[in-house]
Amino acid sequence: MSSLTRRDFTRLAAVGGLAATAPFLSKHSFGQAAGKVVVIGGGPGGVTVANRLKAANAAIDVTLVEPKQKYTTCFYSNLYLGGFRSFQSITHDYSVVRKRGINVISDKAVAVDTTAKTVTLERGGAALAYDRLVLAPGIDMKFDSVEGYSADAAEIMPHAWQGGPQTWLLKQKLLALSDGEIVVMTVPGNPYRCPPGPYERACMIAHFLKTRKPKSKLLVFDAKKTISKQAVFEEAFSEFYKDIIEFNLTNEIDDFAVQRVDVSTGDVFLKSGRKERAAVANIIPPQKAGVIAAMAGVTEGDWCPVHPENFTSAKVKDVYVLGDAAIAADMPKSAFTAVSQAGVVAEDIIADLSSKPRVAGKYRNTCWSMVAPDNSAKIGGDYIPAMKDGKAFLEVHDPFVSKPGESGDLRRETYNESAGWYASLVADLYGTEPKSAEPDDAAEPAAAPAVAAPAPKR
Ligand SMILES: Cc1cc2nc3c(=O)[nH]c(=O)nc-3n(C[C@H](O)[C@H](O)[C@H](O)COP(=O)(O)OP(=O)(O)OC[C@H]3O[C@@H](n4cnc5c(N)ncnc54)[C@H](O)[C@@H]3O)c2cc1C
């Protein structure tokens, strides 16, 4: 595995990273804007909006509400499971965000009054007033869609689909696995966070087993009939992990959605009637927008409808919803799209606050997946607001996807692109200096990291 030097970082940031994320806004074009903006959620979506607003105009009062002291990225967390990254290298704090002049409040938003335009915090005190509210709360799990599964059960059968202690827990369970024992992963139907994420994870867990527990197997059960980058993943499963991964897609005969789990035995029951006893079970349940979105009244079903030209809520005035929580037509729920949407949101807020013309946004996505050492595939495209049958939607332009049978050189280049994207993105978001990409199991925290713990109550 190649580690990233500072020179690589600068080159790759220009080629595949910063250039492909949201544009920085010009200070001069939006000098008149001022007002109070509250952003809920300190992931890539929320932090990008906060950073862009403050960089464009220091006079805007920007408050970011986020309960975690440190943010562990889900993106690149599969590489941690595979042994290619340390936990520390995917975990970032908010100290640089604060230095940028953003008021970061380590707390949870528990209510939104969209008439009074205020946000209430868990710890109490005066509610935060806003002129514009940005909701970027990511996802919450629909635990009740799997019998026997719950937040407590996830401490035994981790989903690891939100970054932090869950990610760390799944890795600890893999490290503790006895050679020859079975790992089971269940994957939900669409839509969910990061469509190719489960299959990159399957490759990374399989790589871990191949190199550390070669007699063990990974059984993957999927509620879907087809998956993202299917040809590439199926090739990788048979080329690199033939005797390790058993991959089961739902078909006309068998429904491989998970129905029930029993954490006391490790049993996983599929709708097909099949039952497996897992030493490690990675249950990825169906998901919904972070619960604060429903409290704010911006949801329709599980997710939040938005106007595609600027990600304003389709339900409530002066509120934006972006990232995984939003219904963004065919744009997948990814960090890349969250950042792309956030650039448009910041630009729209500034134009709106300074009474300048508001211009419809254009968006981009690239999702990279590592399938083996120095071997990554990608999928992506551009998304442009358009009208069809009188309804606004996002039209896909110039889509691209890696193909099976690509050369090792091309796959290495794609891996390097993804490493450049990650390094430039976390530098942009959290001010994180490039770190070594080397694995670091020995330096893992001995106990569950407190990265997701809320700040102590005052
Ligand atoms: C295994 C895996 C691999 C992935 N790989 C990639 C990849 O390679 N590339 C890619 O682009 N994407 C990837 N993703 C997807 C990516 O992680 C998400 O799409 C992205 O994090 C979404 O960003 P967000 O800002 O919308 O939400 P989040 O990153 O979830 O951030 C939301 C934040 O809001 C906070 N929050 C929630 N509720 C409240 C509240 N009430 N008050 C205050 N704060 C609140 C949460 O604590 C959280 O920190 C991957 C995901 C997974 C699970």
The ligand as a Tripos MOL2 file, in Angstrom:
@<TRIPOS>MOLECULE
LIG
   53    58     1     0     0
SMALL
NO_CHARGES

@<TRIPOS>ATOM
      1 C1        -18.9690    2.1450    5.2220 C.3       1 LIG1
      2 C2        -19.2100    3.4350    4.4980 C.ar      1 LIG1
      3 C3        -18.3410    3.8430    3.5130 C.ar      1 LIG1
      4 C4        -18.5560    5.0560    2.8390 C.ar      1 LIG1
      5 N1        -17.6680    5.4270    1.8600 N.ar      1 LIG1
      6 C5        -17.8870    6.5790    1.1880 C.ar      1 LIG1
      7 C6        -16.9750    6.9890    0.1780 C.ar      1 LIG1
      8 O1        -15.9840    6.3050   -0.1210 O.2       1 LIG1
      9 N2        -17.2220    8.1520   -0.4670 N.ar      1 LIG1
     10 C7        -18.2960    8.9350   -0.1590 C.ar      1 LIG1
     11 O2        -18.4540    9.9910   -0.7800 O.2       1 LIG1
     12 N3        -19.1840    8.5690    0.8060 N.ar      1 LIG1
     13 C8        -18.9990    7.4240    1.4770 C.ar      1 LIG1
     14 N4        -19.8850    7.0470    2.4670 N.ar      1 LIG1
     15 C9        -21.0970    7.8630    2.7270 C.3       1 LIG1
     16 C10       -20.8090    9.0610    3.6340 C.3       1 LIG1
     17 O3        -20.2540    8.6540    4.8500 O.3       1 LIG1
     18 C11       -22.1020    9.8140    3.8940 C.3       1 LIG1
     19 O4        -22.8160    9.9660    2.7020 O.3       1 LIG1
     20 C12       -21.7920   11.1860    4.4790 C.3       1 LIG1
     21 O5        -21.1820   11.0470    5.7300 O.3       1 LIG1
     22 C13       -23.0630   12.0300    4.5870 C.3       1 LIG1
     23 O6        -22.7330   13.2710    5.1210 O.3       1 LIG1
     24 P1        -23.8120   14.1150    5.9530 P.3       1 LIG1
     25 O7        -23.0970   15.3850    6.3190 O.co2     1 LIG1
     26 O8        -25.0850   14.1670    5.2230 O.co2     1 LIG1
     27 O9        -24.0980   13.2300    7.2480 O.3       1 LIG1
     28 P2        -23.1460   12.6790    8.4040 P.3       1 LIG1
     29 O10       -21.7860   12.4850    7.9080 O.co2     1 LIG1
     30 O11       -23.8260   11.5190    9.0090 O.co2     1 LIG1
     31 O12       -23.0980   13.8550    9.4500 O.3       1 LIG1
     32 C14       -24.2600   14.1680   10.1610 C.3       1 LIG1
     33 C15       -23.8620   14.7090   11.5270 C.3       1 LIG1
     34 O13       -25.0270   15.2670   12.1190 O.3       1 LIG1
     35 C16       -24.9840   15.0340   13.4960 C.3       1 LIG1
     36 N5        -26.3390   15.0970   14.0300 N.ar      1 LIG1
     37 C17       -27.3760   14.2380   13.8250 C.ar      1 LIG1
     38 N6        -28.4470   14.6320   14.5160 N.ar      1 LIG1
     39 C18       -28.1040   15.7880   15.1540 C.ar      1 LIG1
     40 C19       -28.7930   16.6470   16.0370 C.ar      1 LIG1
     41 N7        -30.0450   16.4160   16.4190 N.pl3     1 LIG1
     42 N8        -28.1380   17.7400   16.5190 N.ar      1 LIG1
     43 C20       -26.8560   17.9870   16.1360 C.ar      1 LIG1
     44 N9        -26.1470   17.1810   15.3110 N.ar      1 LIG1
     45 C21       -26.7710   16.0920   14.8340 C.ar      1 LIG1
     46 C22       -24.3730   13.6450   13.6170 C.3       1 LIG1
     47 O14       -23.7680   13.4660   14.8920 O.3       1 LIG1
     48 C23       -23.3630   13.6350   12.4650 C.3       1 LIG1
     49 O15       -22.0630   13.9480   12.8930 O.3       1 LIG1
     50 C24       -19.6770    5.8520    3.1660 C.ar      1 LIG1
     51 C25       -20.5480    5.4330    4.1690 C.ar      1 LIG1
     52 C26       -20.3260    4.2400    4.8280 C.ar      1 LIG1
     53 C27       -21.2720    3.8110    5.9160 C.3       1 LIG1
@<TRIPOS>BOND
     1     1     2 1
     2     2     3 ar
     3     2    52 ar
     4     3     4 ar
     5     4     5 ar
     6     4    50 ar
     7     5     6 ar
     8     6     7 ar
     9     6    13 1
    10     7     8 2
    11     7     9 ar
    12     9    10 ar
    13    10    11 2
    14    10    12 ar
    15    12    13 ar
    16    13    14 ar
    17    14    15 1
    18    14    50 ar
    19    15    16 1
    20    16    17 1
    21    16    18 1
    22    18    19 1
    23    18    20 1
    24    20    21 1
    25    20    22 1
    26    22    23 1
    27    23    24 1
    28    24    25 2
    29    24    26 1
    30    24    27 1
    31    27    28 1
    32    28    29 2
    33    28    30 1
    34    28    31 1
    35    31    32 1
    36    32    33 1
    37    33    34 1
    38    33    48 1
    39    34    35 1
    40    35    36 1
    41    35    46 1
    42    36    37 ar
    43    36    45 ar
    44    37    38 ar
    45    38    39 ar
    46    39    40 ar
    47    39    45 ar
    48    40    41 1
    49    40    42 ar
    50    42    43 ar
    51    43    44 ar
    52    44    45 ar
    53    46    47 1
    54    46    48 1
    55    48    49 1
    56    50    51 ar
    57    51    52 ar
    58    52    53 1
@<TRIPOS>SUBSTRUCTURE
     1 LIG1         1 GROUP 0 **** ****
